[in-house]
């Protein structure tokens, strides 16, 4: 947890001088980083979802995006910088990646509060 605080601290300090909150910035980035939002494949809170179902050679198949809301920051950062299994490369800045990670962690906190 200390690592997350260290990663997010510079982001939160920078965002205080903005006209939008850190969560508003992160949410807009999650929903449209470079033309198509993370939410389209990974779900509203990064929980993962089925993107498409199709048939190939008379066999039913599906293409699913994994859950990304439980990744540690290092794996999250690496995953965003490698094109793999249909994941586009967005060429995000370090600030944008931190904002996306912040968004997912906040959404995860919200959902755990709603479950209890």
N, C-alpha and C positions, 0 to 999 in steps of 0.2 A: 504494500500500500504506500510505503514511503516513496517508492520509485514513481508511482503515479502522481503523487503530489509534486515531486520535483519536476516532472515533465510538464504538468499543467500550470505550475506557478507562473512561469514567464507569460504564458498565454493569458492567464487571468489578469495579470498586471497590465498587459498591453490592451486588453479589451475594456478596461475601466474608462479609458479616454475616448471610447467610441460612442456613437449614437445608438448602437444596438447592444444588447446583452451578449455575453459569450455564448449562451445557449441559442439565441436567435441566429447568430452568425453560424454556429456549428450546424444547426438544423437546416439552414438554407444551403449550406455546403453539402450536407449529407443528401439532400433531396435533388441537388443539381450541381455536381462538381465541375463537370465539363461536358454538358449536353445531356447526359442520362444519369439519373440519381442512383445512389447506392441502394436506396429503398426499393427500386424496381426489381432487384434480384435478391437482396439480402433481407428484405422486410423492413417494416417501419422502425423496428428497434434493433436491427441486426441479428434477428433470430434465425435467419435463413429461410428459404422457401423454394418451392418448385417454380421454375421459370417457364418451362414448356413441357408439354407431353406430346409425343409424336409416335408415328409408326415407321419402322425401317425394316424392309424385307420381311413384312408380315409379323414383326415383333414389336410389341408396345414398349416404348422407352420413355424416359423423362430426363430432363436436364435440371439439376437443382444447384442452387448457390448455398454454400455452407453458412453456418452461424458464425458471426464475427464479433459478437458482443461479449464473448468470454476469453478472447485472446489477450495475451499480455502485449504490452506496447511494442516490444522488440519484434515479435512475430507479425503483429499488425503492420508495423512500418515496413518490414521486409515484403510482406504480401502485396502491399500497394506499389512496390517498386519492381515487381516481376510479373511479366505477362504469363499466365498459366491457367489452363482449364477454362478458357473463355473469359477470364477476367481481363478487361481492358487496362491499359497503362494510361493513367491520367496525368502523369508528370506533375504531381502535387508538390507544393512547397512543404518544408518541415512544419511551418505554422499551420498549414491546412491539414496536414496529417494529425497534428496534435489536437486540432479542433474537432476532427472527425472522431478521434479516440475519446475525447472529452464528451462528445455528444452520446456516444454509445454507452459510456460509463454512467452518465446521468440517466439515460433511458432505462438502463438496467436497475439503477437505484429506485426509480419511479415504479417500475413493474414489481420489484420486491416489496415495496411499501403497499401497493395495491392488493397483493396476494394475502398479506397478513390480516 
